[in-house]
Amino acid sequence: MSDLKLALPGIPKQPQLIPVLTFNLKLVSDPVPIFTNSQIDKSLSLATISTGEIKTVENDLGLKLEIGEIYGTDDLNVKTSVNTSYLDCKLYGKTPNGSGVFVYYGGRVQLDDTSVGVLSNKNKEASIEESYVTCNPTFTFDDSVEEEYKWVLKENLIGKGRFGRDDNGDLYVQYYIYVIR
């Protein structure tokens, strides 16, 4: 059956996810439909982020990152047959010393009752525990970035999030971002 000579080790202890960052992103408006094509089982909507911030969650690892003045876009590619949106998000921002930052993430949003309730404006917010909103962010900095922020360049980060609306009805996406240990 297999020519592999080295057996896999036993299942290791489950990795620990340590929260280190939050993303708080405000959208310009609800996502704008671009197209629907049932032949390829896909629809596309565009979410435009008007403002946002990335902040440190206090952690025992001493990891810090602060990014403000965030704006960007997210292509929401929905595979209708499985009610799942595949994210293609591009964010742009600045660190406190003015260094430019590019954040890219893919991810998944399962369009279940929890998330759709907020997206359709039936509910004000969804809990992170009940939502299936995920991302896997990567960062690129310009040359003048603070040394203390470069740790994100060598980590595999994963986020779990939710949708919510403020008192004006503006739509937000919020994530807790974790490092794996």
C-alpha atoms as an extended CHARMM CRD file, in Angstrom:
* protein
*
       181  EXT
         1         1  MET       CA              0.0000000000        0.0000000000        0.0000000000  PROA      1               0.0000000000
         2         2  SER       CA              2.5630000000        2.6170000000        1.1000000000  PROA      2               0.0000000000
         3         3  ASP       CA              6.3220000000        2.7820000000        0.6710000000  PROA      3               0.0000000000
         4         4  LEU       CA              6.7640000000        5.0900000000        3.6700000000  PROA      4               0.0000000000
         5         5  LYS       CA              9.2440000000        3.5720000000        6.1310000000  PROA      5               0.0000000000
         6         6  LEU       CA              8.8980000000        6.0230000000        9.0220000000  PROA      6               0.0000000000
         7         7  ALA       CA              5.7680000000        5.5440000000       11.1030000000  PROA      7               0.0000000000
         8         8  LEU       CA              3.9060000000        8.5710000000       12.3350000000  PROA      8               0.0000000000
         9         9  PRO       CA              4.3210000000        9.2830000000       16.0480000000  PROA      9               0.0000000000
        10        10  GLY       CA              1.3740000000        9.0180000000       18.4080000000  PROA      10              0.0000000000
        11        11  ILE       CA             -1.0980000000       11.8800000000       18.3980000000  PROA      11              0.0000000000
        12        12  PRO       CA              0.6110000000       14.7790000000       20.2110000000  PROA      12              0.0000000000
        13        13  LYS       CA             -0.9260000000       16.9340000000       22.9120000000  PROA      13              0.0000000000
        14        14  GLN       CA             -3.3790000000       19.4370000000       21.4290000000  PROA      14              0.0000000000
        15        15  PRO       CA             -1.7310000000       22.7680000000       20.5640000000  PROA      15              0.0000000000
        16        16  GLN       CA             -2.6080000000       25.7680000000       22.6920000000  PROA      16              0.0000000000
        17        17  LEU       CA             -4.1660000000       28.8320000000       21.0710000000  PROA      17              0.0000000000
        18        18  ILE       CA             -3.0620000000       32.0240000000       22.8330000000  PROA      18              0.0000000000
        19        19  PRO       CA             -5.0500000000       35.2190000000       22.1070000000  PROA      19              0.0000000000
        20        20  VAL       CA             -2.6560000000       38.0420000000       21.2020000000  PROA      20              0.0000000000
        21        21  LEU       CA             -4.6080000000       40.5370000000       19.0540000000  PROA      21              0.0000000000
        22        22  THR       CA             -8.0420000000       41.8980000000       18.2660000000  PROA      22              0.0000000000
        23        23  PHE       CA             -9.2330000000       43.1630000000       14.8930000000  PROA      23              0.0000000000
        24        24  ASN       CA            -12.1360000000       45.6250000000       14.9640000000  PROA      24              0.0000000000
        25        25  LEU       CA            -13.2140000000       46.6020000000       11.4410000000  PROA      25              0.0000000000
        26        26  LYS       CA            -16.0970000000       48.9050000000       10.5180000000  PROA      26              0.0000000000
        27        27  LEU       CA            -17.6390000000       48.5410000000        7.0640000000  PROA      27              0.0000000000
        28        28  VAL       CA            -18.7100000000       51.4780000000        4.8860000000  PROA      28              0.0000000000
        29        29  SER       CA            -22.0320000000       49.7200000000        4.2990000000  PROA      29              0.0000000000
        30        30  ASP       CA            -23.4080000000       46.2250000000        4.0940000000  PROA      30              0.0000000000
        31        31  PRO       CA            -21.5530000000       44.1210000000        1.4840000000  PROA      31              0.0000000000
        32        32  VAL       CA            -22.4840000000       45.0950000000       -2.0720000000  PROA      32              0.0000000000
        33        33  PRO       CA            -23.5680000000       42.2470000000       -4.4110000000  PROA      33              0.0000000000
        34        34  ILE       CA            -21.4090000000       42.0730000000       -7.5540000000  PROA      34              0.0000000000
        35        35  PHE       CA            -22.7100000000       38.9550000000       -9.3240000000  PROA      35              0.0000000000
        36        36  THR       CA            -24.4270000000       35.5900000000       -8.9310000000  PROA      36              0.0000000000
        37        37  ASN       CA            -23.7120000000       32.6870000000      -11.2780000000  PROA      37              0.0000000000
        38        38  SER       CA            -25.5540000000       29.4400000000      -10.5450000000  PROA      38              0.0000000000
        39        39  GLN       CA            -23.6270000000       27.5750000000      -13.2850000000  PROA      39              0.0000000000
        40        40  ILE       CA            -20.4150000000       27.9150000000      -11.2990000000  PROA      40              0.0000000000
        41        41  ASP       CA            -22.1450000000       27.8130000000       -7.8670000000  PROA      41              0.0000000000
        42        42  LYS       CA            -20.7810000000       31.2080000000       -6.8890000000  PROA      42              0.0000000000
        43        43  SER       CA            -21.7960000000       34.6980000000       -5.9280000000  PROA      43              0.0000000000
        44        44  LEU       CA            -19.5020000000       37.6060000000       -5.1830000000  PROA      44              0.0000000000
        45        45  SER       CA            -20.0570000000       40.5630000000       -2.8830000000  PROA      45              0.0000000000
        46        46  LEU       CA            -17.6640000000       43.3350000000       -1.9440000000  PROA      46              0.0000000000
        47        47  ALA       CA            -17.2070000000       44.5250000000        1.6380000000  PROA      47              0.0000000000
        48        48  THR       CA            -15.3980000000       47.8470000000        2.0170000000  PROA      48              0.0000000000
        49        49  ILE       CA            -13.7500000000       48.6250000000        5.3460000000  PROA      49              0.0000000000
        50        50  SER       CA            -13.8910000000       52.3120000000        6.1950000000  PROA      50              0.0000000000
        51        51  THR       CA            -11.9140000000       52.2590000000        9.4270000000  PROA      51              0.0000000000
        52        52  GLY       CA            -10.4700000000       49.8450000000       11.8960000000  PROA      52              0.0000000000
        53        53  GLU       CA             -7.8000000000       48.9690000000       14.3890000000  PROA      53              0.0000000000
        54        54  ILE       CA             -5.6450000000       46.0830000000       15.4960000000  PROA      54              0.0000000000
        55        55  LYS       CA             -4.8150000000       46.0320000000       19.1920000000  PROA      55              0.0000000000
        56        56  THR       CA             -2.7890000000       43.8860000000       21.5550000000  PROA      56              0.0000000000
        57        57  VAL       CA             -4.4530000000       41.4280000000       23.9010000000  PROA      57              0.0000000000
        58        58  GLU       CA             -2.3190000000       41.2050000000       27.0450000000  PROA      58              0.0000000000
        59        59  ASN       CA             -0.4720000000       37.8780000000       26.8950000000  PROA      59              0.0000000000
        60        60  ASP       CA              2.2620000000       35.9980000000       28.7480000000  PROA      60              0.0000000000
        61        61  LEU       CA              4.4080000000       35.8840000000       25.5930000000  PROA      61              0.0000000000
        62        62  GLY       CA              4.9340000000       39.6630000000       25.6310000000  PROA      62              0.0000000000
        63        63  LEU       CA              3.7270000000       39.9950000000       22.0250000000  PROA      63              0.0000000000
        64        64  LYS       CA              2.4430000000       43.4400000000       21.0150000000  PROA      64              0.0000000000
        65        65  LEU       CA              1.0630000000       45.0580000000       17.8850000000  PROA      65              0.0000000000
        66        66  GLU       CA             -0.8660000000       48.2780000000       17.3310000000  PROA      66              0.0000000000
        67        67  ILE       CA             -2.2020000000       49.2970000000       13.9260000000  PROA      67              0.0000000000
        68        68  GLY       CA             -4.6400000000       52.1200000000       13.2280000000  PROA      68              0.0000000000
        69        69  GLU       CA             -6.0300000000       54.0700000000       10.2840000000  PROA      69              0.0000000000
        70        70  ILE       CA             -7.1060000000       50.7620000000        8.7250000000  PROA      70              0.0000000000
        71        71  TYR       CA             -9.1160000000       50.6370000000        5.5300000000  PROA      71              0.0000000000
        72        72  GLY       CA             -9.4750000000       48.0320000000        2.7830000000  PROA      72              0.0000000000
        73        73  THR       CA            -11.7150000000       45.5560000000        1.0070000000  PROA      73              0.0000000000
        74        74  ASP       CA            -12.8700000000       41.9710000000        1.3130000000  PROA      74              0.0000000000
        75        75  ASP       CA            -14.1050000000       39.9320000000       -1.6530000000  PROA      75              0.0000000000
        76        76  LEU       CA            -16.7970000000       37.6230000000       -0.2730000000  PROA      76              0.0000000000
        77        77  ASN       CA            -16.9010000000       34.6360000000       -2.6220000000  PROA      77              0.0000000000
        78        78  VAL       CA            -19.9290000000       32.5590000000       -1.6640000000  PROA      78              0.0000000000
        79        79  LYS       CA            -20.2430000000       28.9190000000       -2.6760000000  PROA      79              0.0000000000
        80        80  THR       CA            -24.0210000000       28.7590000000       -2.5140000000  PROA      80              0.0000000000
        81        81  SER       CA            -24.3330000000       24.9670000000       -2.3590000000  PROA      81              0.0000000000
        82        82  VAL       CA            -22.5320000000       24.8890000000        1.0100000000  PROA      82              0.0000000000
        83        83  ASN       CA            -23.5850000000       28.3400000000        2.3360000000  PROA      83              0.0000000000
        84        84  THR       CA            -19.9790000000       29.3410000000        2.8890000000  PROA      84              0.0000000000
        85        85  SER       CA            -18.1660000000       32.5560000000        2.0410000000  PROA      85              0.0000000000
        86        86  TYR       CA            -14.4700000000       32.3730000000        1.1990000000  PROA      86              0.0000000000
        87        87  LEU       CA            -12.7300000000       35.5810000000        2.2650000000  PROA      87              0.0000000000
        88        88  ASP       CA            -10.1100000000       37.5210000000        0.3150000000  PROA      88              0.0000000000
        89        89  CYS       CA             -9.3640000000       40.5040000000        2.5390000000  PROA      89              0.0000000000
        90        90  LYS       CA             -6.7600000000       43.2290000000        2.0150000000  PROA      90              0.0000000000
        91        91  LEU       CA             -6.2140000000       45.7990000000        4.7770000000  PROA      91              0.0000000000
        92        92  TYR       CA             -3.9290000000       48.8340000000        4.8700000000  PROA      92              0.0000000000
        93        93  GLY       CA             -2.9180000000       50.7660000000        7.9690000000  PROA      93              0.0000000000
        94        94  LYS       CA             -0.2260000000       52.4870000000       10.0310000000  PROA      94              0.0000000000
        95        95  THR       CA              1.6820000000       51.6400000000       13.1910000000  PROA      95              0.0000000000
        96        96  PRO       CA              2.0510000000       54.3480000000       15.8750000000  PROA      96              0.0000000000
        97        97  ASN       CA              5.3120000000       55.6130000000       14.3050000000  PROA      97              0.0000000000
        98        98  GLY       CA              3.5970000000       55.9540000000       10.8930000000  PROA      98              0.0000000000
        99        99  SER       CA              4.9990000000       52.7960000000        9.2730000000  PROA      99              0.0000000000
       100       100  GLY       CA              2.8270000000       51.3590000000        6.5250000000  PROA      100             0.0000000000
       101       101  VAL       CA              1.2470000000       47.9360000000        7.0090000000  PROA      101             0.0000000000
       102       102  PHE       CA             -0.4500000000       45.5370000000        4.6100000000  PROA      102             0.0000000000
       103       103  VAL       CA             -2.5440000000       42.7430000000        6.1280000000  PROA      103             0.0000000000
       104       104  TYR       CA             -3.9150000000       39.9490000000        3.9720000000  PROA      104             0.0000000000
       105       105  TYR       CA             -6.2200000000       37.2170000000        5.1100000000  PROA      105             0.0000000000
       106       106  GLY       CA             -8.2470000000       34.4290000000        3.6950000000  PROA      106             0.0000000000
       107       107  GLY       CA            -10.8410000000       32.7110000000        5.8050000000  PROA      107             0.0000000000
       108       108  ARG       CA            -14.2930000000       31.1860000000        5.9420000000  PROA      108             0.0000000000
       109       109  VAL       CA            -17.7030000000       32.3810000000        7.0300000000  PROA      109             0.0000000000
       110       110  GLN       CA            -20.3450000000       29.7180000000        7.3130000000  PROA      110             0.0000000000
       111       111  LEU       CA            -23.5750000000       31.4920000000        6.4730000000  PROA      111             0.0000000000
       112       112  ASP       CA            -25.5800000000       29.9640000000        9.3000000000  PROA      112             0.0000000000
       113       113  ASP       CA            -28.4830000000       31.5720000000       11.1920000000  PROA      113             0.0000000000
       114       114  THR       CA            -26.0970000000       33.2760000000       13.6290000000  PROA      114             0.0000000000
       115       115  SER       CA            -24.1180000000       35.2380000000       11.0350000000  PROA      115             0.0000000000
       116       116  VAL       CA            -26.9510000000       35.7060000000        8.5490000000  PROA      116             0.0000000000
       117       117  GLY       CA            -29.0830000000       37.1690000000       11.3520000000  PROA      117             0.0000000000
       118       118  VAL       CA            -26.6070000000       40.0280000000       11.7500000000  PROA      118             0.0000000000
       119       119  LEU       CA            -25.8480000000       40.4100000000        8.0330000000  PROA      119             0.0000000000
       120       120  SER       CA            -29.5820000000       40.6630000000        7.2470000000  PROA      120             0.0000000000
       121       121  ASN       CA            -30.0340000000       43.1870000000       10.0920000000  PROA      121             0.0000000000
       122       122  LYS       CA            -32.4050000000       40.9110000000       12.0510000000  PROA      122             0.0000000000
       123       123  ASN       CA            -30.0090000000       40.7350000000       15.0180000000  PROA      123             0.0000000000
       124       124  LYS       CA            -27.6220000000       43.3140000000       16.4380000000  PROA      124             0.0000000000
       125       125  GLU       CA            -24.7380000000       40.9520000000       17.1000000000  PROA      125             0.0000000000
       126       126  ALA       CA            -23.6250000000       37.3420000000       17.1900000000  PROA      126             0.0000000000
       127       127  SER       CA            -21.3800000000       35.7300000000       19.7620000000  PROA      127             0.0000000000
       128       128  ILE       CA            -17.9340000000       34.5080000000       18.7660000000  PROA      128             0.0000000000
       129       129  GLU       CA            -18.7340000000       31.0960000000       20.2200000000  PROA      129             0.0000000000
       130       130  GLU       CA            -21.8150000000       30.6550000000       18.0090000000  PROA      130             0.0000000000
       131       131  SER       CA            -20.2710000000       32.1420000000       14.8570000000  PROA      131             0.0000000000
       132       132  TYR       CA            -18.1220000000       30.4120000000       12.2810000000  PROA      132             0.0000000000
       133       133  VAL       CA            -16.1220000000       33.4250000000       11.1120000000  PROA      133             0.0000000000
       134       134  THR       CA            -12.4160000000       32.6470000000       10.6920000000  PROA      134             0.0000000000
       135       135  CYS       CA             -9.3040000000       34.2190000000        9.2340000000  PROA      135             0.0000000000
       136       136  ASN       CA             -5.6010000000       33.4930000000        8.8150000000  PROA      136             0.0000000000
       137       137  PRO       CA             -3.8410000000       36.8920000000        8.6680000000  PROA      137             0.0000000000
       138       138  THR       CA             -0.3610000000       37.6080000000        7.3260000000  PROA      138             0.0000000000
       139       139  PHE       CA              1.4570000000       40.9320000000        7.6440000000  PROA      139             0.0000000000
       140       140  THR       CA              3.8500000000       42.9600000000        5.5030000000  PROA      140             0.0000000000
       141       141  PHE       CA              5.5580000000       46.0710000000        6.8930000000  PROA      141             0.0000000000
       142       142  ASP       CA              7.5550000000       48.9040000000        5.3770000000  PROA      142             0.0000000000
       143       143  ASP       CA             11.2100000000       49.3020000000        6.3620000000  PROA      143             0.0000000000
       144       144  SER       CA             10.5980000000       51.6920000000        9.2670000000  PROA      144             0.0000000000
       145       145  VAL       CA              8.3320000000       49.4060000000       11.3260000000  PROA      145             0.0000000000
       146       146  GLU       CA              8.9430000000       49.1690000000       15.0480000000  PROA      146             0.0000000000
       147       147  GLU       CA             11.2100000000       46.2220000000       15.9160000000  PROA      147             0.0000000000
       148       148  GLU       CA              8.7930000000       44.9850000000       18.6060000000  PROA      148             0.0000000000
       149       149  TYR       CA              6.1120000000       44.2900000000       15.9610000000  PROA      149             0.0000000000
       150       150  LYS       CA              8.1660000000       42.0460000000       13.6610000000  PROA      150             0.0000000000
       151       151  TRP       CA              7.1850000000       38.9000000000       15.6010000000  PROA      151             0.0000000000
       152       152  VAL       CA              4.0480000000       38.5850000000       13.4330000000  PROA      152             0.0000000000
       153       153  LEU       CA              6.2480000000       37.8750000000       10.4080000000  PROA      153             0.0000000000
       154       154  LYS       CA              7.2450000000       34.4680000000       11.7780000000  PROA      154             0.0000000000
       155       155  GLU       CA              3.9910000000       33.2900000000       13.3530000000  PROA      155             0.0000000000
       156       156  ASN       CA              1.0800000000       31.3260000000       11.9360000000  PROA      156             0.0000000000
       157       157  LEU       CA             -1.9360000000       33.2740000000       13.1760000000  PROA      157             0.0000000000
       158       158  ILE       CA             -5.5430000000       32.1740000000       13.2330000000  PROA      158             0.0000000000
       159       159  GLY       CA             -8.5950000000       34.2350000000       14.0650000000  PROA      159             0.0000000000
       160       160  LYS       CA            -12.1170000000       33.5260000000       15.2390000000  PROA      160             0.0000000000
       161       161  GLY       CA            -14.6730000000       36.2660000000       14.9700000000  PROA      161             0.0000000000
       162       162  ARG       CA            -18.1810000000       37.5510000000       14.6380000000  PROA      162             0.0000000000
       163       163  PHE       CA            -20.3580000000       40.1880000000       13.0130000000  PROA      163             0.0000000000
       164       164  GLY       CA            -22.0430000000       42.9690000000       14.9500000000  PROA      164             0.0000000000
       165       165  ARG       CA            -23.8350000000       46.2580000000       14.4630000000  PROA      165             0.0000000000
       166       166  ASP       CA            -23.4900000000       49.4550000000       16.4570000000  PROA      166             0.0000000000
       167       167  ASP       CA            -26.4290000000       51.6440000000       17.5670000000  PROA      167             0.0000000000
       168       168  ASN       CA            -26.4310000000       53.3520000000       14.1330000000  PROA      168             0.0000000000
       169       169  GLY       CA            -26.7710000000       49.9890000000       12.3710000000  PROA      169             0.0000000000
       170       170  ASP       CA            -23.2070000000       50.0880000000       10.9920000000  PROA      170             0.0000000000
       171       171  LEU       CA            -21.7700000000       46.6300000000       10.3320000000  PROA      171             0.0000000000
       172       172  TYR       CA            -18.5340000000       45.4640000000       11.9870000000  PROA      172             0.0000000000
       173       173  VAL       CA            -16.4360000000       42.3340000000       11.8120000000  PROA      173             0.0000000000
       174       174  GLN       CA            -14.4200000000       41.5800000000       14.9310000000  PROA      174             0.0000000000
       175       175  TYR       CA            -11.7850000000       38.8960000000       15.4940000000  PROA      175             0.0000000000
       176       176  TYR       CA             -9.6210000000       37.5330000000       18.2540000000  PROA      176             0.0000000000
       177       177  ILE       CA             -6.2940000000       36.4860000000       16.7330000000  PROA      177             0.0000000000
       178       178  TYR       CA             -4.3300000000       33.6000000000       18.2340000000  PROA      178             0.0000000000
       179       179  VAL       CA             -0.7800000000       32.2590000000       18.0610000000  PROA      179             0.0000000000
       180       180  ILE       CA             -0.3020000000       28.4990000000       18.1780000000  PROA      180             0.0000000000
       181       181  ARG       CA              1.9250000000       26.9640000000       20.8540000000  PROA      181             0.0000000000
